[in-house]
Amino acid sequence: MLVALESGFMASNKLILIGGTSHVGKSTLSQRLAEQLGWNYLSTDQLARHPGRPWKVGDRRVPEDVVEHYSNLSVAELVDSALQHYRRNVWPIVEAVVQSRLNNPFDAGLVFEGSAILPEQVCEAAFPRVSAIWLTAPGHLITERIKGSSDYEIGNSAERKLIDTFAKRTLEIDRILRLSVKGRDQKLLDATSENVFEGLSSLA
């Protein structure tokens, strides 16, 4: 299906934006799509993180500021902090990258994904030759992915509490994004659907 879409994408688009909450499946879909189209791939995670995920990676401990962030803020405050970071710090970089690509007709196409790609910013920017979609997934699956990537089952009670808080924040951002996308009549796809790639055909 992706190969069949190539001519349409290449003819009408310069860049594809893929948004969605953490662990929804953006990276998997975006990397596969970029590979099939022969385009470049970029994630907003490569631009900035805020403040980072609250679990150990290898032998590296969770930084104290990250522990404090997820320990001291409510879920609502965590969501607001993340969204403000996306809007103020990450989106200006995203916008600059997109404009640079659009201004250079010789640049290869780009699949650009990340949680910082928000519907309101994309609609306001009204980029030409840029398509955008947002991914969602069942809440239990997002939670399972978070627990799997964080080694939740072997963590102690304090570590699990941080991960649980991150999961709640992540699910709330998914809820907000779904409402925002639908309210702006944008494209929302279920990342777990067997027909998810067919949904991309409307972007061509």
C-alpha positions in Angstrom: 0.0 0.0 0.0 2.8 2.5 0.9 4.6 1.9 -2.4 1.4 2.5 -4.3 1.0 5.9 -2.6 4.5 7.0 -3.6 3.6 8.8 -6.8 0.7 10.7 -5.2 2.8 11.8 -2.3 5.8 12.9 -4.4 3.5 14.8 -6.8 1.5 16.8 -4.3 3.5 17.0 -1.1 6.9 18.3 0.1 6.5 17.2 3.7 4.3 15.1 5.9 3.7 16.0 9.6 2.7 13.2 12.0 1.6 14.1 15.5 0.2 12.2 18.5 0.9 11.5 22.1 4.0 9.6 23.4 4.1 5.8 22.7 1.1 6.0 20.2 3.2 4.6 17.3 4.4 7.8 15.5 8.0 6.7 15.1 7.1 3.2 13.7 4.7 4.6 11.2 6.9 7.6 10.2 10.1 5.6 9.7 8.3 3.0 7.6 6.6 5.7 5.5 9.9 7.6 5.0 11.7 4.4 4.0 9.0 3.5 1.5 8.9 6.9 -0.1 12.7 7.4 0.0 12.2 10.6 2.0 14.1 11.8 5.1 12.8 11.2 8.6 13.0 13.6 11.6 11.5 13.5 15.1 10.9 16.4 17.4 12.5 14.3 20.1 15.8 15.1 18.4 15.1 18.8 18.9 14.2 19.0 22.6 12.8 16.9 25.4 10.8 18.2 28.4 11.9 17.2 30.9 12.6 13.6 29.8 10.9 10.2 30.6 10.9 9.3 34.3 12.6 5.9 34.1 16.1 4.5 33.9 17.8 3.8 30.6 20.5 1.2 31.1 22.5 2.1 34.1 21.7 5.8 33.9 19.6 7.1 36.8 16.6 9.3 36.4 17.8 12.9 36.9 16.6 14.5 40.1 14.9 17.3 38.2 12.8 14.8 36.3 11.9 12.9 39.5 10.8 16.2 41.1 8.8 17.2 38.0 6.7 14.0 38.0 6.5 13.8 41.8 5.4 17.4 42.6 3.1 18.3 39.7 -0.5 17.1 39.2 -1.5 15.4 36.0 -3.2 18.6 34.8 0.0 20.6 35.6 2.2 18.1 33.8 0.0 18.3 30.7 0.0 22.1 30.8 3.8 22.1 31.2 4.3 19.7 28.3 1.9 21.6 25.9 3.5 24.9 26.8 6.9 23.5 26.1 5.7 22.2 22.7 4.2 25.6 21.8 7.0 27.9 23.0 10.2 25.9 22.6 9.7 23.2 20.1 7.2 24.5 17.6 9.4 27.5 16.5 12.1 25.0 15.5 9.6 22.8 13.7 8.3 25.8 11.8 11.8 26.8 10.8 12.6 23.3 9.6 9.4 23.2 7.5 9.9 26.6 6.0 13.5 25.7 5.1 12.4 22.6 3.3 9.6 24.4 1.5 12.0 27.2 0.4 14.5 24.7 -1.2 12.9 22.9 -4.1 15.9 20.5 -4.3 15.4 19.1 -0.8 14.1 15.5 -0.6 10.7 15.0 1.0 10.5 14.8 4.8 8.4 12.8 7.2 8.5 14.8 10.4 6.9 13.4 13.6 6.5 14.3 17.2 4.2 15.1 20.1 5.0 18.8 19.6 3.2 18.8 16.3 -0.1 20.3 17.5 -3.3 20.8 15.4 -3.7 24.4 16.3 -0.2 25.3 15.3 -0.4 23.4 12.0 -3.7 25.0 11.1 -2.5 28.5 11.9 0.7 28.0 9.9 -1.2 26.8 6.8 1.9 25.4 5.1 1.6 24.8 1.4 2.5 21.4 0.1 2.4 20.0 3.6 0.1 17.3 4.8 -0.6 16.5 8.5 -2.2 13.6 10.4 -2.4 12.7 14.1 -2.3 9.2 15.5 -4.3 7.8 18.4 -4.5 4.4 20.0 -6.5 2.6 22.7 -5.5 3.8 26.1 -4.7 0.4 27.4 -2.2 -0.2 24.6 -0.4 3.1 25.2 -0.1 2.2 28.8 1.2 -1.2 28.0 3.8 0.3 25.7 4.9 2.7 28.3 5.3 -0.1 30.9 7.1 -2.3 28.5 9.7 0.3 27.5 10.2 1.4 31.1 10.7 -2.1 32.6 7.8 -1.3 34.9 7.4 -4.8 36.2 10.9 -4.9 37.7 10.8 -1.4 39.1 10.3 -0.5 42.8 7.2 1.3 44.1 8.7 4.8 43.7 9.8 4.1 40.2 6.4 2.6 39.3 4.6 5.7 40.7 6.6 8.0 38.4 5.8 5.8 35.4 2.1 5.7 36.3 2.0 9.4 36.5 3.7 9.7 33.1 1.2 7.3 31.6 -1.7 9.4 33.0 -0.2 12.5 31.5 0.3 10.8 28.2 -3.3 9.6 28.0 -4.6 13.0 28.9 -2.6 14.6 26.1 -4.0 11.9 23.7 -7.5 13.0 24.8 -6.8 16.6 24.2 -5.2 16.0 20.8 -8.2 13.9 19.7 -10.6 16.7 20.6 -8.4 19.4 19.0 -8.0 17.4 15.7 -11.7 16.7 15.4 -12.6 20.3 16.3 -10.5 21.4 13.4 -11.6 18.8 11.0 -8.1 17.4 10.6 -7.1 13.8 9.9 -7.0 11.4 12.9 -6.0 7.8 12.4 -5.9 4.8 14.8 -2.3 3.7 14.8 -3.4 0.1 15.6 -5.8 -0.2 12.7 -5.0 -2.7 10.0 -6.1 0.0 7.5 -3.9 2.8 8.9 -1.8 3.0 5.7 -5.0 3.2 3.6 -5.9 6.3 5.6 -2.8 7.9 4.3 -4.1 7.8 0.8 -6.2 10.9 1.4 -3.0 12.9 1.9 -1.8 12.2 -1.7 
